Amino acid sequence: MDIQSVLKGKMDKASLQKLNALKNQDVNAFVARAIELCTPDRVWVGTDADEDAAYCRQLAIDNKEEIPLPTAGHTVHFDGYYDQGRNPEVTKYLVPKGETLDPKLKQLERQQGLSEMEQLQRGAYKGRTMLVRFFCLGPVNSVFAIPCLQITDSAYVVHSEDMLYRKGYEEFKRQSACGPFEFFKFLHCTGEVTERMTCKDHEHNRVYIDYVDNAVYSVNTQYAGNTVGLKKLSLRLAIRKADREGWLAEHMFIMRANGPEGRKTYLCGAYPSACGKTSTAMIPGENIVGDDLAYFRVINGEFRTANVEAGIFGIIQDVTAHSDPVIWNVLHNEGEVIFGNVLVHNGRPYWLGMGEDIPDTGMNHVSTTWTRGMIGPDGEETTPSHKNARYTVRLNNLDNRDPDWDNPAGLPVGGIIYGGRESDTDVPVREAYTWEHGICTMGAMLESETTAATTGAQGVRKWNVMSNMDFLSMSVGKYLRNNLEFAKHLKRPKVFGTNYFLRKDGKYLNGMLDKAVWVKWMELRIHGEAEALDAACGLIPKYDDLQRLFQQVLSMDYTERNYVEQFTIRIPELLAKLDRMEKIYATVADTPKVMKDEMAAQRQRLEALRAAKGDHISPFNL
């Protein structure tokens, strides 16, 4: 293939100059191969220029992928009825013959998968424009930076990426000047669309991750989790890159907890869906750095982190003026916002749980003339806004963002939090004895119970190692070992576990804002300014400290009864959790020895405490 001839045949002079200015033959080859495969009518190449981002936004509107709303800068995008979330059944790793990943991961022989994807993508851009854009995961001009090449026929996809990620064209130039380098590449094809510009052929939706070539291919889908390659798809590639290079890629928020006398302490947290991740990252009075993805590196002998993203692709359900005032204001003021799969009535977006009456008619993901009670094509009654409806905003638009969020050197990490959802087991907050204890008994044993928002039975516990199970691209044991060994010779962050969902007689024992107190206690513990009690499963707060913090943070009284109900050590339930985890890890062939040792030590401590003080132990009796 004559690469330059292929490029010249589809690009105008300006686009060809932009591409060749990168002086990167690997980029040119991937673009040329995409042209030959997808056969676009023309190819447009974008840079970091504001006018190129503006072109893509306007193209999304012109192509009817986004519909402008009356509030300046706001648009709404609709995905197809069957294209409303990540589809794990068709999201697979392409594995070379003779290799195998963890059996828990969906995988396909590499050549077979590439052949199938080529069949589905062949000619997919006929009559369309191929958009070529460059973005960056992590801060540019930084050791954290991973350049990314996105090719798509969807202006909505690149408009979203303009809001969610740093520009990467100049980063490609910078790294190309230093010689060959590794970058991630994404080739997305929308496929056949309806008159509403939503995907028709959902049955042939495919998302394949070719980790050999650092490439992701997706077809017959528009939902951003499948098409915005830099989101969770890139996390799968980054986990393997981190493994090769000795750092970590994690599914975590980053926040700044503000301590006494202006002290800044950075915390990272991994929480499965519906366990309080976003609400913790956005606690009033603290500062957000990022809500979803974090990289960890050792820099100048220090454990540091950087936000992979520059925006938020957030679930919009239950966002209210009271619970999420910062996001609420962004969603109601002028400025760039993409709403996804909400209800629009008289030009205004509505979503589930917004704390206001929702109209009975409007335009949504089901129909341009939706009415309450309308039955969808699957025979189910539809909701006004989808349960997985989304908003896309820039981090710079949030009033509570940390001014240092884009630091090229990253930020020092004081604490790591693993947050689960359990109605009867773990206390609201506890501290690990050591890094190894935290990784093994909090991160590796993370569980969440299913809720009414999930199909199937409620209250079923789902294991989700470090909230990263869906995105692992290696065995669970190898992933754990990388976490356990990372920064071994440094002072590592303290590790904490949280559980906001303890219940008694059907009622939650924690208030929605109590997490603000737990974070303040963690911040004090990191700096040695609060005491703790040994609860056999970790260290828990003392009553006097919580009583003081509830007054300081929430202006609330915190009674001894509150403390006993929340921080009673429930030994039978904790032992039952250990039973579940031991069964799970018995199926993980490469479980690290330290994991087995930590579980055994936890069991021994709990059984000794039970023998001395009973099944359910008041914190006042520790």
C-alpha positions as CSV (number, residue, x, y, z in Angstrom):
1,M,0.0,0.0,0.0
2,D,1.3,3.4,-1.0
3,I,0.3,5.3,2.2
4,Q,0.7,8.8,0.8
5,S,-1.3,8.0,-2.3
6,V,-4.2,6.7,-0.2
7,L,-4.1,9.8,2.0
8,K,-3.9,12.2,-0.9
9,G,-6.9,10.5,-2.5
10,K,-9.3,11.3,0.3
11,M,-7.9,14.5,2.0
12,D,-7.7,18.1,1.0
13,K,-4.4,19.8,1.2
14,A,-5.0,21.3,4.7
15,S,-5.8,17.9,6.3
16,L,-2.9,16.2,4.6
17,Q,-0.5,18.9,5.9
18,K,-1.9,18.5,9.4
19,L,-1.3,14.8,9.3
20,N,2.1,14.9,7.8
21,A,3.2,17.6,10.2
22,L,3.2,14.9,12.9
23,K,6.0,13.1,11.1
24,N,4.7,9.8,12.4
25,Q,4.6,6.9,10.0
26,D,2.6,4.7,12.4
27,V,-0.2,7.3,12.5
28,N,-0.2,7.6,8.7
29,A,-0.3,3.9,8.3
30,F,-3.3,3.4,10.7
31,V,-5.2,6.2,9.0
32,A,-4.5,4.8,5.5
33,R,-5.6,1.3,6.5
34,A,-8.8,2.8,7.9
35,I,-9.4,4.6,4.7
36,E,-9.0,1.5,2.6
37,L,-11.2,-0.5,4.9
38,C,-14.1,1.9,5.6
39,T,-14.0,3.8,2.2
40,P,-15.1,7.3,3.3
41,D,-16.0,10.0,0.8
42,R,-13.5,12.3,2.4
43,V,-11.2,12.5,5.4
44,W,-10.9,15.5,7.8
45,V,-8.0,15.9,10.2
46,G,-8.3,18.0,13.3
47,T,-5.6,19.6,15.5
48,D,-5.8,21.2,19.0
49,A,-7.2,24.4,17.5
50,D,-10.4,25.8,19.0
51,E,-11.9,26.2,15.6
52,D,-11.4,22.4,14.9
53,A,-13.3,21.6,18.1
54,A,-16.0,24.1,17.1
55,Y,-16.2,22.5,13.7
56,C,-16.9,19.0,15.2
57,R,-19.5,20.4,17.6
58,Q,-21.4,22.1,14.7
59,L,-21.0,19.0,12.5
60,A,-22.7,16.9,15.3
61,I,-25.6,19.4,15.1
62,D,-25.7,19.6,11.3
63,N,-25.7,15.8,11.2
64,K,-28.5,15.6,13.7
65,E,-26.5,13.6,16.1
66,E,-27.1,16.3,18.6
67,I,-30.1,18.7,18.9
68,P,-29.6,22.2,20.3
69,L,-31.6,23.2,23.4
70,P,-32.7,26.7,24.2
71,T,-30.0,27.2,26.9
72,A,-26.9,28.4,25.1
73,G,-24.3,25.7,24.6
74,H,-26.6,22.8,25.6
75,T,-27.4,19.9,23.2
76,V,-29.1,16.5,23.6
77,H,-28.0,13.3,22.0
78,F,-30.1,10.1,21.7
79,D,-28.7,6.6,21.4
80,G,-30.7,3.7,20.0
81,Y,-33.2,1.8,22.2
82,Y,-30.9,-1.2,22.5
83,D,-27.7,0.9,22.6
84,Q,-28.0,2.5,26.1
85,G,-24.9,1.2,27.9
86,R,-21.8,-0.9,27.7
87,N,-22.5,-4.3,26.3
88,P,-20.2,-6.8,28.1
89,E,-21.5,-9.7,26.0
90,V,-19.9,-8.3,22.8
91,T,-16.9,-6.5,24.4
92,K,-14.0,-9.0,24.0
93,Y,-10.2,-9.1,24.1
94,L,-8.5,-10.4,20.9
95,V,-6.0,-13.0,22.1
96,P,-3.2,-14.4,19.9
97,K,-3.3,-18.1,19.3
98,G,-1.6,-19.9,22.0
99,E,-2.3,-17.2,24.6
100,T,-5.1,-17.0,27.2
101,L,-6.3,-14.4,29.6
102,D,-8.1,-15.0,32.9
103,P,-11.1,-17.3,32.1
104,K,-13.3,-14.7,33.7
105,L,-12.6,-12.3,30.8
106,K,-14.4,-12.5,27.5
107,Q,-12.0,-13.2,24.7
108,L,-11.7,-14.3,21.1
109,E,-8.9,-15.6,19.0
110,R,-7.2,-12.6,17.6
111,Q,-7.2,-13.3,13.8
112,Q,-10.8,-14.5,14.0
113,G,-11.9,-11.3,15.8
114,L,-10.0,-9.0,13.4
115,S,-11.5,-10.8,10.4
116,E,-15.0,-10.5,11.8
117,M,-14.5,-6.8,12.7
118,E,-13.1,-6.0,9.2
119,Q,-16.2,-7.6,7.6
120,L,-18.5,-5.4,9.8
121,Q,-16.4,-2.2,9.2
122,R,-15.8,-2.7,5.5
123,G,-17.4,0.1,3.5
124,A,-19.0,1.5,6.7
125,Y,-18.0,5.1,5.9
126,K,-19.4,5.2,2.4
127,G,-21.1,8.5,1.8
128,R,-19.6,9.8,5.1
129,T,-16.7,11.8,6.3
130,M,-13.9,10.2,8.3
131,L,-12.9,12.3,11.3
132,V,-9.4,12.0,12.5
133,R,-8.6,13.5,15.9
134,F,-5.8,13.4,18.5
135,F,-6.3,13.4,22.3
136,C,-4.3,12.7,25.4
137,L,-4.9,10.6,28.4
138,G,-3.4,12.3,31.4
139,P,-1.8,15.8,31.5
140,V,0.2,16.7,28.3
141,N,3.9,17.2,28.4
142,S,4.0,14.8,31.3
143,V,5.2,11.3,32.3
144,F,1.5,10.5,32.7
145,A,0.6,11.4,29.0
146,I,-0.6,8.7,26.7
147,P,-1.4,10.0,23.2
148,C,-4.5,8.6,21.5
149,L,-5.7,8.6,17.9
150,Q,-9.4,8.5,17.3
151,I,-11.0,7.7,14.0
152,T,-14.8,7.8,13.7
153,D,-17.6,8.8,11.4
154,S,-19.5,10.3,14.4
155,A,-19.1,14.0,15.2
156,Y,-20.8,13.4,18.5
157,V,-18.0,11.1,19.5
158,V,-15.2,13.6,18.9
159,H,-17.3,16.4,20.3
160,S,-17.6,14.4,23.5
161,E,-13.9,13.7,23.5
162,D,-13.1,17.4,23.1
163,M,-15.0,17.9,26.4
164,L,-13.7,14.9,28.2
165,Y,-10.0,14.8,27.3
166,R,-6.9,17.0,26.8
167,K,-6.0,17.9,23.3
168,G,-3.3,15.6,21.9
169,Y,-2.2,16.9,18.5
170,E,0.8,18.8,19.9
171,E,1.6,15.9,22.3
172,F,1.9,13.6,19.2
173,K,4.3,16.2,17.7
174,R,6.3,16.4,20.9
175,Q,6.7,12.6,21.3
176,S,7.2,12.0,17.6
177,A,10.2,14.3,17.7
178,C,11.8,12.0,20.3
179,G,11.5,8.9,18.1
180,P,9.0,5.9,18.1
181,F,6.5,5.9,20.9
182,E,3.5,3.9,22.0
183,F,0.0,5.4,21.4
184,F,-3.5,4.0,21.6
185,K,-5.7,4.0,18.6
186,F,-9.5,3.7,18.1
187,L,-11.5,3.0,15.0
188,H,-15.3,3.4,15.4
189,C,-18.0,2.9,12.8
190,T,-21.5,4.0,13.7
191,G,-23.1,1.6,11.2
192,E,-26.5,1.9,9.5
193,V,-28.7,4.5,11.2
194,T,-32.4,5.4,11.5
195,E,-33.9,8.7,10.5
196,R,-33.2,9.8,14.1
197,M,-29.5,9.1,13.5
198,T,-29.5,6.2,16.0
199,C,-27.9,2.7,15.3
200,K,-30.1,0.2,13.5
201,D,-28.1,-3.0,13.6
202,H,-27.7,-3.5,17.4
203,E,-27.5,-7.3,16.9
204,H,-24.1,-6.8,15.2
205,N,-22.8,-4.4,17.8
206,R,-19.2,-5.4,18.5
207,V,-16.4,-3.9,20.6
208,Y,-13.0,-5.7,20.3
209,I,-9.8,-4.8,22.1
210,D,-6.6,-5.8,20.3
211,Y,-4.1,-5.3,23.0
212,V,-1.3,-6.6,20.8
213,D,-1.6,-3.5,18.7
214,N,-3.0,-1.1,21.4
215,A,-6.1,-0.7,19.2
216,V,-9.9,-0.8,19.9
217,Y,-12.5,-1.4,17.2
218,S,-16.2,-0.8,17.6
219,V,-19.1,-1.0,15.2
220,N,-22.9,-0.6,15.1
221,T,-23.0,1.5,18.3
222,Q,-23.1,5.1,19.4
223,Y,-23.3,4.9,23.1
224,A,-20.2,6.8,24.4
225,G,-19.0,4.0,26.6
226,N,-18.5,1.9,23.5
227,T,-17.4,4.6,21.1
228,V,-15.5,7.3,23.1
229,G,-12.4,5.1,23.0
230,L,-10.5,7.0,25.7
231,K,-13.0,6.1,28.3
232,K,-13.1,2.5,29.8
233,L,-11.8,1.0,26.5
234,S,-8.5,2.8,27.0
235,L,-8.4,1.7,30.7
236,R,-8.1,-1.9,29.5
237,L,-5.1,-1.0,27.3
238,A,-3.6,1.2,30.1
239,I,-3.7,-1.6,32.6
240,R,-1.5,-3.7,30.4
241,K,0.8,-0.8,29.5
242,A,1.1,-0.1,33.3
243,D,2.0,-3.7,33.9
244,R,4.8,-3.5,31.3
245,E,6.2,-0.2,32.7
246,G,5.7,-0.6,36.4
247,W,2.8,1.8,37.2
248,L,-0.9,1.4,37.9
249,A,-4.1,2.4,36.0
250,E,-7.1,2.4,38.3
251,H,-10.9,3.0,38.1
252,M,-10.8,5.7,40.8
253,F,-11.8,9.2,41.5
254,I,-9.3,11.8,42.8
255,M,-10.4,14.4,45.3
256,R,-8.8,16.9,47.7
257,A,-9.8,16.8,51.3
258,N,-9.2,20.1,53.0
259,G,-7.7,19.8,56.5
260,P,-6.9,22.2,59.3
261,E,-5.1,25.5,58.5
262,G,-5.4,25.0,54.7
263,R,-3.8,21.6,54.5
264,K,-4.5,19.7,51.3
265,T,-4.7,16.0,51.3
266,Y,-5.4,14.0,48.1
267,L,-7.6,10.9,48.2
268,C,-8.4,8.3,45.5
269,G,-11.4,6.1,45.7
270,A,-12.7,2.9,43.9
271,Y,-16.4,2.4,44.2
272,P,-18.6,0.1,42.1
273,S,-21.8,1.6,40.6
274,A,-24.4,2.8,43.1
275,C,-21.9,2.8,46.0
276,G,-21.3,6.5,46.4
277,K,-18.4,7.2,44.1
278,T,-19.5,10.5,42.5
279,S,-21.1,11.8,45.7
280,T,-17.8,11.2,47.6
281,A,-15.7,12.9,44.9
282,M,-18.1,15.9,45.0
283,I,-18.5,16.3,48.8
284,P,-19.4,20.0,49.6
285,G,-16.4,21.8,51.0
286,E,-13.9,19.6,49.4
287,N,-12.4,19.7,45.8
288,I,-12.7,17.4,42.9
289,V,-9.7,16.5,40.7
290,G,-11.5,13.7,38.6
291,D,-14.5,11.4,39.0
292,D,-13.5,8.2,37.3
293,L,-10.0,7.2,36.2
294,A,-6.6,7.7,37.8
295,Y,-3.0,6.7,37.0
296,F,-0.5,6.1,39.7
297,R,3.3,6.6,39.3
298,V,6.3,7.1,41.5
299,I,7.8,10.5,40.8
300,N,10.9,11.7,42.7
301,G,10.4,9.1,45.3
302,E,6.7,10.0,45.9
303,F,3.4,8.1,45.2
304,R,1.6,10.4,42.9
305,T,-1.6,10.4,40.8
306,A,-3.1,12.2,37.8
307,N,-6.6,12.5,36.5
308,V,-6.8,10.7,33.2
309,E,-9.6,12.9,32.0
310,A,-10.6,16.5,31.7
311,G,-14.3,16.2,32.0
312,I,-17.2,14.1,33.4
313,F,-19.4,11.7,31.6
314,G,-21.8,11.2,34.5
315,I,-25.0,9.3,35.2
316,I,-27.7,11.9,35.5
317,Q,-30.3,9.9,37.5
318,D,-31.0,11.3,41.0
319,V,-29.0,14.5,40.4
320,T,-30.9,17.2,42.5
321,A,-30.3,20.8,43.5
322,H,-29.8,19.6,47.1
323,S,-27.7,16.5,46.6
324,D,-25.5,17.7,43.8
325,P,-25.6,21.5,43.8
326,V,-22.4,22.0,41.7
327,I,-23.5,19.7,38.9
328,W,-27.1,21.0,39.1
329,N,-25.8,24.6,38.5
330,V,-23.7,23.5,35.5
331,L,-26.7,21.7,34.0
332,H,-28.9,24.7,34.4
333,N,-26.6,27.5,33.3
334,E,-25.2,28.6,29.9
335,G,-22.2,26.7,28.8
336,E,-21.2,23.5,26.9
337,V,-23.3,20.5,28.1
338,I,-24.3,17.4,26.2
339,F,-27.3,15.6,27.7
340,G,-27.7,12.0,26.7
341,N,-31.0,10.0,26.6
342,V,-33.0,12.3,28.9
343,L,-36.6,13.5,28.3
344,V,-36.9,16.8,26.6
345,H,-40.2,18.7,27.0
346,N,-40.6,22.3,25.6
347,G,-36.8,22.5,25.2
348,R,-36.0,21.5,28.8
349,P,-34.3,18.3,29.8
350,Y,-35.8,16.1,32.6
351,W,-34.3,13.0,34.3
352,L,-35.3,10.4,36.8
353,G,-35.0,11.5,40.5
354,M,-34.3,15.2,39.8
355,G,-36.7,16.2,42.6
356,E,-39.2,17.8,40.3
357,D,-42.4,16.7,38.5
358,I,-41.5,15.1,35.2
359,P,-43.9,15.8,32.2
360,D,-46.0,13.0,30.7
361,T,-44.9,13.7,27.2
362,G,-41.8,14.8,25.2
363,M,-38.9,13.6,23.1
364,N,-36.6,10.9,24.5
365,H,-34.6,7.8,23.5
366,V,-37.8,5.9,22.8
367,S,-39.7,8.3,20.5
368,T,-39.9,11.9,19.4
369,T,-43.5,11.8,20.7
370,W,-43.1,9.8,23.9
371,T,-46.0,9.6,26.3
372,R,-46.1,8.1,29.8
373,G,-46.8,4.4,29.8
374,M,-45.5,3.9,26.2
375,I,-44.4,0.4,25.5
376,G,-41.0,-0.1,24.0
377,P,-40.0,-2.4,21.1
378,D,-39.0,-5.1,23.7
379,G,-42.6,-5.0,25.2
380,E,-41.5,-3.2,28.4
381,E,-43.0,0.0,29.7
382,T,-40.6,2.8,29.1
383,T,-39.4,5.6,31.5
384,P,-39.2,9.3,30.6
385,S,-35.4,9.4,30.9
386,H,-33.3,6.3,30.6
387,K,-31.8,5.0,33.9
388,N,-28.4,5.3,32.4
389,A,-29.0,8.8,31.0
390,R,-25.8,10.9,31.0
391,Y,-24.4,14.4,31.0
392,T,-21.1,15.5,29.6
393,V,-19.3,18.5,31.0
394,R,-15.8,20.0,31.2
395,L,-14.0,19.8,34.5
396,N,-13.1,23.5,34.2
397,N,-16.8,24.3,34.4
398,L,-17.1,23.0,38.0
399,D,-16.9,25.5,40.8
400,N,-15.3,23.0,43.2
401,R,-12.5,21.7,40.9
402,D,-9.1,21.7,42.4
403,P,-7.0,24.5,40.8
404,D,-4.1,22.0,40.6
405,W,-6.1,19.3,38.8
406,D,-4.0,19.4,35.6
407,N,-0.6,19.4,37.3
408,P,1.9,17.6,34.8
409,A,3.7,16.2,37.9
410,G,0.5,14.7,39.3
411,L,-0.6,15.1,42.9
412,P,0.7,13.3,46.1
413,V,-1.7,10.6,47.3
414,G,-2.4,10.5,51.1
415,G,-5.1,7.8,51.1
416,I,-6.9,5.2,49.0
417,I,-10.5,4.3,49.6
418,Y,-12.4,1.2,48.6
419,G,-16.2,1.7,48.9
420,G,-18.7,-1.2,48.9
421,R,-22.4,-1.6,49.4
422,E,-23.4,-3.9,52.2
423,S,-26.6,-3.8,54.3
424,D,-25.3,-5.8,57.3
425,T,-21.5,-6.3,57.3
426,D,-18.8,-3.6,57.2
427,V,-18.8,-0.5,59.3
428,P,-19.1,2.9,57.6
429,V,-15.4,3.7,57.7
430,R,-12.3,1.8,58.7
431,E,-8.6,2.0,58.2
432,A,-6.3,-0.9,57.1
433,Y,-3.4,-1.9,59.3
434,T,-1.0,-1.9,56.3
435,W,-1.0,-1.4,52.6
436,E,-1.2,-5.2,52.1
437,H,-4.1,-5.5,54.5
438,G,-6.0,-2.8,52.7
439,I,-5.4,-4.1,49.2
440,C,-6.3,-7.7,50.2
441,T,-9.2,-7.2,52.6
442,M,-10.7,-4.0,51.3
443,G,-9.8,-3.7,47.6
444,A,-9.7,-7.4,46.6
445,M,-12.7,-8.2,48.7
446,L,-14.9,-5.3,47.5
447,E,-18.6,-6.3,47.2
448,S,-21.7,-4.4,46.3
449,E,-25.4,-5.5,46.7
450,T,-27.8,-5.2,43.8
451,T,-30.5,-2.6,44.1
452,A,-33.9,-1.9,42.7
453,A,-32.1,-0.1,39.8
454,T,-30.6,-3.4,38.7
455,T,-32.4,-6.2,36.9
456,G,-32.7,-9.4,38.9
457,A,-32.9,-10.2,42.6
458,Q,-32.1,-7.4,45.0
459,G,-29.5,-7.7,47.8
460,V,-27.3,-10.1,45.8
461,R,-23.7,-9.5,46.6
462,K,-21.5,-9.0,43.6
463,W,-17.7,-9.3,43.9
464,N,-15.8,-6.5,42.1
465,V,-12.1,-6.5,42.7
466,M,-11.1,-2.8,43.3
467,S,-14.1,-1.8,41.2
468,N,-12.1,-2.9,38.2
469,M,-13.4,-6.4,37.4
470,D,-15.2,-5.3,34.2
471,F,-12.0,-3.7,32.8
472,L,-9.2,-6.1,33.8
473,S,-7.1,-7.2,30.8
474,M,-5.0,-9.7,32.8
475,S,-5.6,-12.3,35.5
476,V,-7.0,-11.2,38.8
477,G,-3.9,-12.6,40.6
478,K,-1.5,-10.7,38.4
479,Y,-3.5,-7.4,38.9
480,L,-3.5,-7.9,42.6
481,R,0.3,-8.6,42.6
482,N,1.0,-5.4,40.7
483,N,-1.0,-3.4,43.3
484,L,0.7,-5.2,46.2
485,E,4.2,-4.6,44.8
486,F,3.7,-1.1,43.6
487,A,5.9,1.5,45.3
488,K,7.0,-1.1,47.8
489,H,10.0,0.8,49.0
490,L,8.2,4.1,49.5
491,K,5.9,5.5,52.2
492,R,2.6,4.3,50.7
493,P,-0.8,5.9,51.2
494,K,-3.1,4.8,54.0
495,V,-5.9,2.5,52.8
496,F,-9.5,2.9,54.0
497,G,-12.8,1.0,53.4
498,T,-16.2,2.6,53.4
499,N,-19.8,1.3,53.4
500,Y,-22.6,3.9,53.4
501,F,-25.4,1.4,53.2
502,L,-25.8,-0.3,56.6
503,R,-29.5,-0.9,57.4
504,K,-31.6,-1.8,60.4
505,D,-35.3,-2.6,60.2
506,G,-35.2,-1.5,56.6
507,K,-33.8,2.0,57.3
508,Y,-30.3,3.3,56.5
509,L,-28.1,3.9,59.5
510,N,-26.1,6.6,57.7
511,G,-27.3,10.0,56.5
512,M,-26.4,11.0,52.9
513,L,-24.0,13.6,54.1
514,D,-22.3,11.5,56.7
515,K,-19.6,10.6,54.2
516,A,-18.3,14.2,54.7
517,V,-17.4,13.2,58.2
518,W,-15.8,9.9,57.3
519,V,-13.5,11.8,54.8
520,K,-12.5,14.3,57.5
521,W,-11.6,11.5,59.8
522,M,-9.5,9.8,57.1
523,E,-7.7,13.1,56.5
524,L,-6.9,13.4,60.2
525,R,-5.7,9.8,60.4
526,I,-3.4,10.3,57.5
527,H,-1.7,13.1,59.4
528,G,-1.7,11.3,62.8
529,E,-4.2,13.7,64.3
530,A,-7.0,11.3,65.4
531,E,-6.9,8.1,67.4
532,A,-8.5,4.7,66.5
533,L,-9.8,1.5,67.9
534,D,-8.6,-2.0,66.8
535,A,-11.7,-3.8,65.5
536,A,-10.0,-7.0,64.2
537,C,-11.0,-6.1,60.6
538,G,-9.1,-2.7,60.8
539,L,-9.1,0.5,62.8
540,I,-12.3,2.4,63.4
541,P,-12.9,5.9,64.8
542,K,-13.4,6.8,68.4
543,Y,-16.7,8.2,69.5
544,D,-15.2,11.5,70.8
545,D,-13.6,12.3,67.4
546,L,-16.8,11.6,65.5
547,Q,-18.9,13.6,67.9
548,R,-16.6,16.6,67.4
549,L,-16.5,16.1,63.6
550,F,-20.2,15.9,63.2
551,Q,-20.6,19.2,64.9
552,Q,-17.7,20.8,62.9
553,V,-18.7,19.5,59.5
554,L,-22.5,19.1,59.5
555,S,-23.5,21.1,62.7
556,M,-25.2,17.9,63.8
557,D,-25.4,16.0,67.1
558,Y,-23.9,12.5,67.0
559,T,-25.2,10.3,69.7
560,E,-23.7,7.3,71.4
561,R,-26.6,5.3,69.9
562,N,-25.7,6.4,66.4
563,Y,-22.1,5.3,67.1
564,V,-23.1,1.9,68.5
565,E,-25.6,1.2,65.6
566,Q,-23.0,2.1,62.9
567,F,-19.8,0.8,64.4
568,T,-20.9,-2.5,66.0
569,I,-18.5,-5.2,64.8
570,R,-20.7,-7.9,63.2
571,I,-18.4,-10.9,63.4
572,P,-20.7,-13.6,61.9
573,E,-21.3,-11.4,58.9
574,L,-17.6,-10.6,58.5
575,L,-16.7,-14.3,58.7
576,A,-19.4,-15.1,56.1
577,K,-17.8,-12.5,53.8
578,L,-14.4,-14.2,54.3
579,D,-16.1,-17.5,53.5
580,R,-17.3,-16.1,50.2
581,M,-14.0,-14.6,49.3
582,E,-12.0,-17.7,50.1
583,K,-14.3,-19.7,47.7
584,I,-13.8,-17.0,45.0
585,Y,-10.0,-16.9,45.4
586,A,-9.8,-20.7,45.4
587,T,-10.9,-20.3,41.7
588,V,-8.1,-17.7,40.9
589,A,-5.2,-19.9,40.0
590,D,-2.5,-17.2,40.6
591,T,-3.9,-15.7,43.8
592,P,-0.8,-14.2,45.6
593,K,0.3,-15.9,48.8
594,V,-0.1,-12.6,50.7
595,M,-3.8,-12.5,49.8
596,K,-4.3,-15.9,51.4
597,D,-2.2,-14.9,54.4
598,E,-4.2,-11.7,55.0
599,M,-7.5,-13.5,54.8
600,A,-6.3,-16.1,57.2
601,A,-5.0,-13.5,59.6
602,Q,-8.3,-11.6,59.4
603,R,-10.2,-14.8,60.2
604,Q,-7.9,-15.5,63.2
605,R,-8.4,-12.0,64.6
606,L,-12.1,-12.1,64.2
607,E,-12.5,-15.5,65.8
608,A,-10.3,-14.5,68.7
609,L,-12.4,-11.4,69.2
610,R,-15.6,-13.4,69.0
611,A,-14.4,-15.9,71.6
612,A,-13.6,-13.0,73.9
613,K,-16.6,-10.7,73.4
614,G,-19.4,-12.4,71.4
615,D,-20.9,-12.1,67.9
616,H,-21.9,-8.5,67.8
617,I,-19.5,-6.1,69.7
618,S,-20.2,-2.5,70.6
619,P,-17.3,-0.2,69.7
620,F,-17.4,0.9,73.4
621,N,-16.4,-2.7,74.3
622,L,-13.3,-2.9,72.1
